[in-house]
Amino acid sequence: GCRVYDAEKYGNIIVHLVEKISFNEGDSVKGKIDWERRQQLMKHHTAVHVIHGAAHKILGNHIWQAGANKTAEKAHLDITHHKALTESEIEKIEMLANKIVKKFLKVKKSVLPRKEAEEKYGFVLYQGGAIPQKELRIIEILGFDVEACSGTHCDNTKEMSQIIITSTERIQDGVVRINIVAGDAALKYKEEQQELVGRIER
């Protein structure tokens, strides 16, 4: 009955932060995963990787991940870029991302020693920042994008159904934020947009 709203790792210990406490010190507590929320987070996490790969291919090799955030409702990716994105660029990134979704590409997850991973993939692995571990968990969307990442992900791009870029903004010099929704969140977004258009037309 206690909703977990965050978790943090201290050494080898996972600490769960909960909204309310209904148990006492020494009690045994059974945890249950909210699978609907977890699956939506997986879709958004994988979608961020797909959008990054698409932005890199559309905008050029200077694209680097400058930050990201994923919730069950939405996600965003911050990329290094010298100017705000044009409507044409946004459309091309979204189209390529959805082409990857429809290709049903496998999302491969593996753990490799750091040296072996770097020799195989190069330093592009560290798009999400430096990782101190001696072994790296690699997320590879086969033939499209690869990154060292410890997050939860889909097994296949088809699980995302659709990726929608809801907006973009230049958040600082040289950094552009791409806001997205995927999976059920994308479906909900489309329904909300259609409802809004309907209200405007009335």
Secondary structure as UniProt FT lines:
FT   STRAND          4..10
FT   TURN            11..12
FT   STRAND          13..18
FT   TURN            25..26
FT   HELIX           35..59
FT   TURN            61..62
FT   STRAND          65..70
FT   STRAND          75..80
FT   HELIX           87..102
FT   TURN            103..104
FT   STRAND          106..113
FT   HELIX           114..121
FT   HELIX           123..128
FT   STRAND          135..141
FT   TURN            142..144
FT   STRAND          145..148
FT   HELIX           157..160
FT   STRAND          163..172
FT   TURN            173..174
FT   STRAND          175..182
FT   HELIX           184..201
//
